[in-house]
Amino acid sequence: MTAPHTHQTTHEPTTKELWATGLTAFAAVMLLLTGLLDIFRGIMGIARDDVFLATRNYVFQFNLTGWGWVHLVLGAVAVVVGLGLMRVSTWARAAGVVIAALIIIANFLSLPYSPVWSIVMIALAGFSIWALCVVRKDRGQGLFD
């Protein structure tokens, strides 16, 4: 007598699931990159705020060392959230949209101090928000599992 065969079906991911995985990975990498760049910008602002352009008569004038701390904290949180996105956590997706929006606001307000850097950071954070908002399904496992 032979043992009955058990059918073990493997789930082939659909195109939608593949796109969701790819966009989540994209958002995670973009948020990690944005966070690291913001950390470096924060360190520059704290250590030597004379590397930034001093703009006169700017409506939103702030202490550049203070801006350094703002960017350092936002960058550190963005890196933690980006790592959470690697595990496809729902909390990380919601936090990712919020932190990327805060990064956009902070970079908009510091636009006159370093215009090119701010525009690049705004674009990276915007792509992160787009990718996180387009993804609709959690798979419940990490991106690289």
Secondary structure, DSSP 8 states (H G I E B T S, - for coil): --------------HHHHHHHHHHHHHHHHHHHHHHHHHHHHHHHHH-GGGS---TT-TT---HHHHHHHHHHHHHHHHHHHHHHHTT-HHHHHHHHHHHHHHHHHHHHTTTTSHHHHHHHHHHHHHHHHHHHH-----SS-TT-
